[in-house]
Amino acid sequence: MIKKQELKLTSEWDKTFPKSEKVEHSKVTFVNRYGITLAADMYVPKNNCGKLPAIAVCGPFGAVKEQCAGLYAQTMAERGFLTIAFDPSFTGESGGNVRYMASPDINTEDFMAAVDYLSLNDRVDSDRIGIIGICGWGGMALNAAALDTRIKATVASTMYDMTRVNANGYFDAEDSEEARYQKKAAMCAQRLADLKAGEYKLGGGVVDPLPEDAPFFVKDYYDYYKTSRGYHPRSLNSNGGWNVIGCESFMNQPILKYSNEIRSAVLIMHGEKAHSCYFGKDAYTAMTKESKYADNKELLLIPDAVHTDLYDGGGKNAIPFDKLERFFSEYLN
């Protein structure tokens, strides 16, 4: 029998964005196929009638649903979609006995479990379900779209391929067998250290205080996660970060292997000036190369936008919500 774990869910509004009066908000839970209970915020447009198209949202990697996933979900609900923003396994308000672990398999399953929940929701048209993955969850969303035939439309926003960045380092600067060996050896040693200590060592979130010579993208993350703009007490990136061994399995499990077999619609959108833009460009190329299903795939580059501008708009309305509304309206029609 599938049983839900009892979760302690915050009752008050504790998001990093204002509450909209145009939608109804509630907390919901659902279980993935590993028996982990996930927590989500559900947003429903007021004065709706009939069954609605639905969207599940998650990300960024190391963030929680009270940050930009919730902003995306609430805004799309204002535009007529029933939405949920969920915390992945082992993070935020979601379950999982070990905390702050990530898994390309389990986290892809988290998206599929969200689709399960929406498909069985009485207010949802189960033939009109889409997903949005932000940052590292953009790659996970593409992996879910390649596996889950119920997903009719996918948006990957300011995406990371977490398998690539773990295996190759930023900008592929550590793409060698020797560099990977050293990383794997260090994590194997850390496993034993954790067992001896009786607890998992945290890797640290976004660096604080910010070094004067920090790379631009580190400053970009600091400006979001460490300031009132995006700080949240449950966010890993705002605080202690993932476990040191939290992303170990990403080292040798490429998640975009079958992306060119995705039949449903996909929109990859990225800030033109984002340090991470190469992930989006390369993912689009791989997804459309030698594919029979390239006609409903799109790469949208947003001028002058950096990585975190697509988290919350960056103070310049960088998130193209009008485009997202048109995309999902077309492919969830």
C-alpha positions as CSV (number, residue, x, y, z in Angstrom):
1,M,0.0,0.0,0.0
2,I,1.2,3.5,-0.9
3,K,1.3,5.6,2.3
4,K,2.0,9.3,2.7
5,Q,4.4,10.5,5.3
6,E,3.1,13.1,7.7
7,L,4.9,16.3,6.9
8,K,5.1,19.5,8.9
9,L,3.9,22.2,6.5
10,T,4.2,25.9,7.1
11,S,0.7,27.4,7.3
12,E,1.6,31.1,6.9
13,W,2.7,32.8,3.6
14,D,6.5,32.6,3.7
15,K,7.4,33.1,0.0
16,T,10.0,35.5,-1.4
17,F,7.3,37.1,-3.6
18,P,3.9,38.8,-2.8
19,K,0.7,36.7,-2.6
20,S,-1.6,37.2,-5.6
21,E,-5.3,38.0,-5.0
22,K,-6.1,36.4,-8.4
23,V,-5.5,32.8,-7.3
24,E,-6.4,30.4,-4.6
25,H,-3.4,29.0,-2.7
26,S,-3.2,25.7,-0.7
27,K,-0.6,23.1,0.4
28,V,-0.8,19.6,-1.0
29,T,1.3,16.4,-0.8
30,F,1.8,13.4,-3.0
31,V,4.1,10.3,-3.0
32,N,6.7,9.3,-5.6
33,R,7.4,5.7,-6.5
34,Y,10.1,5.5,-3.9
35,G,7.6,6.2,-1.2
36,I,8.9,9.7,-0.5
37,T,6.2,12.2,0.2
38,L,6.6,15.5,-1.6
39,A,5.2,18.9,-0.4
40,A,3.8,21.4,-2.9
41,D,2.1,24.7,-3.1
42,M,-1.0,24.6,-5.4
43,Y,-2.2,27.7,-7.2
44,V,-5.6,27.7,-8.8
45,P,-7.1,30.7,-10.8
46,K,-10.1,32.1,-9.1
47,N,-13.5,32.0,-10.8
48,N,-12.4,29.1,-13.0
49,C,-14.9,26.6,-14.5
50,G,-14.4,23.2,-16.0
51,K,-11.2,21.1,-15.9
52,L,-8.0,23.2,-16.3
53,P,-4.7,22.7,-18.0
54,A,-2.0,22.1,-15.4
55,I,1.7,22.8,-14.9
56,A,4.2,21.4,-12.3
57,V,7.2,23.6,-11.5
58,C,10.5,22.9,-9.7
59,G,13.9,24.5,-9.2
60,P,16.4,26.0,-9.1
61,F,18.8,23.3,-8.0
62,G,19.2,23.8,-4.2
63,A,16.2,26.2,-4.0
64,V,12.8,25.6,-2.5
65,K,9.3,26.1,-3.7
66,E,8.9,29.4,-1.8
67,Q,11.4,31.0,-4.2
68,C,11.2,31.3,-7.9
69,A,9.4,28.0,-8.6
70,G,6.5,29.5,-6.7
71,L,6.7,32.7,-8.5
72,Y,6.4,30.9,-11.9
73,A,3.6,28.8,-10.6
74,Q,1.6,31.6,-9.1
75,T,2.0,33.8,-12.3
76,M,1.0,31.0,-14.6
77,A,-2.1,30.4,-12.4
78,E,-3.0,34.0,-12.8
79,R,-3.0,33.2,-16.5
80,G,-5.5,30.4,-16.3
81,F,-3.5,27.2,-15.4
82,L,-3.7,25.1,-12.3
83,T,-0.2,24.9,-11.0
84,I,1.9,23.3,-8.3
85,A,5.4,24.3,-7.2
86,F,7.0,21.4,-5.3
87,D,10.1,20.7,-3.2
88,P,12.1,17.7,-4.5
89,S,12.9,14.7,-2.4
90,F,15.2,15.3,0.6
91,T,14.8,19.1,0.5
92,G,12.5,21.8,1.8
93,E,9.3,20.6,3.3
94,S,9.4,17.3,1.3
95,G,10.1,14.0,2.9
96,G,13.1,11.7,2.8
97,N,15.0,10.6,5.9
98,V,18.4,11.7,4.5
99,R,18.5,15.4,3.9
100,Y,20.1,17.4,1.1
101,M,20.8,14.6,-1.3
102,A,20.2,14.7,-5.0
103,S,19.7,11.9,-7.6
104,P,19.2,12.1,-11.3
105,D,16.8,9.2,-11.1
106,I,14.8,10.1,-8.0
107,N,14.6,13.8,-8.9
108,T,13.3,12.9,-12.4
109,E,10.8,10.7,-10.7
110,D,9.7,13.7,-8.6
111,F,8.5,15.4,-11.7
112,M,6.7,12.2,-12.8
113,A,5.0,11.9,-9.4
114,A,3.9,15.5,-9.8
115,V,2.3,14.5,-13.1
116,D,0.7,11.6,-11.3
117,Y,-0.9,14.0,-8.8
118,L,-2.1,16.4,-11.4
119,S,-3.5,13.6,-13.6
120,L,-5.7,12.4,-10.8
121,N,-6.8,15.8,-9.6
122,D,-10.5,16.3,-10.3
123,R,-9.9,19.9,-11.4
124,V,-7.3,19.0,-14.0
125,D,-7.7,17.9,-17.6
126,S,-5.2,15.0,-17.5
127,D,-4.6,15.4,-21.3
128,R,-3.2,18.9,-20.8
129,I,-0.3,18.7,-18.4
130,G,3.1,20.5,-18.7
131,I,6.1,21.1,-16.6
132,I,8.6,23.9,-16.0
133,G,12.1,23.2,-14.7
134,I,14.4,26.0,-13.6
135,C,18.2,26.0,-13.5
136,G,19.4,22.4,-12.6
137,W,15.8,21.3,-12.8
138,G,15.6,22.4,-16.4
139,G,17.8,19.4,-17.2
140,M,15.7,17.2,-15.0
141,A,12.6,18.4,-16.8
142,L,14.0,17.4,-20.2
143,N,14.9,14.0,-18.8
144,A,11.3,13.7,-17.5
145,A,9.9,14.8,-20.9
146,A,12.0,12.1,-22.5
147,L,10.5,9.4,-20.2
148,D,7.0,10.5,-19.4
149,T,4.6,10.5,-22.4
150,R,1.9,12.2,-20.4
151,I,3.8,15.5,-20.5
152,K,2.6,17.5,-23.4
153,A,4.8,20.6,-23.0
154,T,8.0,21.4,-21.2
155,V,9.9,24.6,-20.4
156,A,13.5,24.6,-19.3
157,S,14.4,28.0,-17.9
158,T,18.0,29.1,-17.4
159,M,18.9,25.5,-17.4
160,Y,21.9,23.5,-16.1
161,D,22.8,20.0,-17.1
162,M,23.8,18.8,-13.7
163,T,25.4,15.7,-15.0
164,R,27.7,17.7,-17.3
165,V,28.7,20.3,-14.7
166,N,29.5,17.6,-12.1
167,A,31.5,15.5,-14.5
168,N,33.2,18.3,-16.5
169,G,33.2,21.3,-14.2
170,Y,32.1,24.8,-15.1
171,F,32.6,25.6,-18.8
172,D,34.0,22.0,-19.2
173,A,37.3,23.1,-17.6
174,E,37.7,19.8,-15.8
175,D,36.7,17.5,-18.7
176,S,39.4,14.9,-18.3
177,E,39.6,11.4,-17.0
178,E,42.2,12.5,-14.4
179,A,40.0,15.3,-13.1
180,R,37.0,13.1,-12.8
181,Y,39.0,10.4,-11.0
182,Q,40.2,12.9,-8.4
183,K,36.6,14.1,-7.8
184,K,35.4,10.5,-7.4
185,A,38.2,9.6,-5.1
186,A,37.5,12.6,-2.9
187,M,33.8,11.7,-2.6
188,C,34.6,8.1,-1.9
189,A,36.8,9.3,1.0
190,Q,34.1,11.6,2.2
191,R,31.6,8.7,2.3
192,L,33.8,7.0,4.9
193,A,34.4,10.2,6.8
194,D,30.7,10.8,7.0
195,L,30.0,7.3,8.3
196,K,32.7,7.7,11.0
197,A,31.3,11.0,12.0
198,G,27.7,9.8,12.1
199,E,26.5,12.7,9.9
200,Y,26.8,14.0,6.4
201,K,29.2,17.0,5.9
202,L,27.6,19.9,4.1
203,G,29.3,21.4,1.1
204,G,28.3,25.0,1.9
205,G,25.8,27.0,-0.1
206,V,26.5,30.2,-1.9
207,V,29.8,31.7,-0.6
208,D,29.3,34.3,2.2
209,P,31.0,36.7,2.7
210,L,31.5,37.3,-1.0
211,P,35.2,37.5,-2.0
212,E,36.1,40.7,-4.0
213,D,37.6,38.6,-6.8
214,A,34.6,36.2,-7.0
215,P,33.6,35.3,-10.6
216,F,30.6,37.2,-12.0
217,F,28.3,34.2,-11.7
218,V,29.1,33.7,-8.1
219,K,28.2,37.4,-7.5
220,D,25.0,36.8,-9.4
221,Y,24.0,33.9,-7.1
222,Y,25.0,35.9,-4.0
223,D,22.7,38.7,-5.1
224,Y,19.8,36.4,-5.2
225,Y,20.3,33.8,-2.5
226,K,22.0,35.9,0.2
227,T,20.0,39.0,0.1
228,S,16.4,39.9,0.8
229,R,15.7,39.5,-2.9
230,G,15.7,35.7,-2.7
231,Y,16.9,34.4,0.7
232,H,14.8,31.7,2.3
233,P,15.6,29.9,5.5
234,R,14.9,26.5,4.0
235,S,16.9,27.1,0.8
236,L,20.1,25.0,0.5
237,N,21.7,27.6,-1.6
238,S,20.9,30.3,0.9
239,N,22.4,28.3,3.7
240,G,24.5,25.1,4.2
241,G,24.1,23.7,0.7
242,W,24.0,20.1,-0.4
243,N,25.9,17.3,1.3
244,V,29.5,17.1,0.0
245,I,28.5,13.7,-1.5
246,G,25.0,14.9,-2.4
247,C,25.5,14.9,-6.2
248,E,27.9,12.0,-6.5
249,S,25.6,9.9,-8.8
250,F,25.5,12.7,-11.3
251,M,29.1,12.0,-12.2
252,N,28.3,9.2,-14.6
253,Q,24.6,9.3,-15.4
254,P,24.0,11.7,-18.4
255,I,20.4,12.8,-18.2
256,L,20.0,14.2,-21.7
257,K,20.9,10.9,-23.6
258,Y,17.5,10.5,-25.2
259,S,16.4,14.1,-25.4
260,N,16.2,13.9,-29.3
261,E,13.4,11.4,-28.8
262,I,11.1,13.8,-27.0
263,R,8.0,14.0,-29.1
264,S,6.2,16.7,-27.1
265,A,6.8,20.4,-27.3
266,V,9.9,21.9,-25.6
267,L,10.9,25.5,-25.0
268,I,14.4,26.1,-23.8
269,M,14.9,29.8,-22.7
270,H,18.1,31.3,-21.5
271,G,19.5,34.7,-20.7
272,E,21.9,35.8,-23.5
273,K,24.5,36.9,-21.0
274,A,24.1,34.0,-18.5
275,H,27.2,32.1,-17.6
276,S,25.1,29.0,-18.1
277,C,23.8,29.8,-21.6
278,Y,26.0,27.1,-23.1
279,F,23.9,24.5,-21.3
280,G,20.7,25.7,-23.0
281,K,22.3,26.1,-26.4
282,D,23.9,22.7,-26.4
283,A,20.8,21.0,-25.0
284,Y,18.7,22.5,-27.8
285,T,21.2,21.3,-30.4
286,A,21.3,17.8,-29.0
287,M,17.5,17.7,-28.7
288,T,17.0,18.6,-32.3
289,K,19.9,16.8,-34.0
290,E,18.8,13.9,-36.1
291,S,15.4,14.2,-34.5
292,K,12.1,13.4,-36.2
293,Y,10.4,15.7,-33.7
294,A,12.2,19.0,-34.0
295,D,9.3,21.1,-35.3
296,N,7.9,21.8,-31.9
297,K,11.2,22.6,-30.2
298,E,12.4,26.2,-29.6
299,L,15.4,28.0,-28.2
300,L,14.6,31.5,-26.9
301,L,17.6,33.7,-25.9
302,I,16.6,36.7,-23.9
303,P,18.8,39.8,-24.6
304,D,20.8,41.3,-21.7
305,A,19.6,38.7,-19.2
306,V,21.9,36.9,-16.8
307,H,21.3,33.6,-15.1
308,T,19.3,34.7,-12.1
309,D,17.3,37.3,-14.1
310,L,15.1,34.3,-15.0
311,Y,14.6,33.4,-11.4
312,D,12.6,36.5,-10.5
313,G,12.9,38.9,-13.4
314,G,16.0,40.6,-12.1
315,G,14.2,43.9,-11.7
316,K,13.7,44.2,-15.4
317,N,10.8,41.8,-16.2
318,A,13.2,39.4,-17.8
319,I,10.9,36.3,-17.5
320,P,8.8,36.2,-20.7
321,F,5.5,35.2,-19.1
322,D,3.5,36.2,-22.1
323,K,5.6,33.8,-24.2
324,L,5.1,31.0,-21.6
325,E,1.3,31.6,-21.7
326,R,1.3,31.4,-25.5
327,F,3.5,28.3,-25.5
328,F,1.4,26.4,-22.9
329,S,-1.9,27.6,-24.4
330,E,-0.9,26.2,-27.8
331,Y,0.5,22.8,-26.7
332,L,-1.9,22.2,-23.8
333,N,-4.9,23.1,-26.0
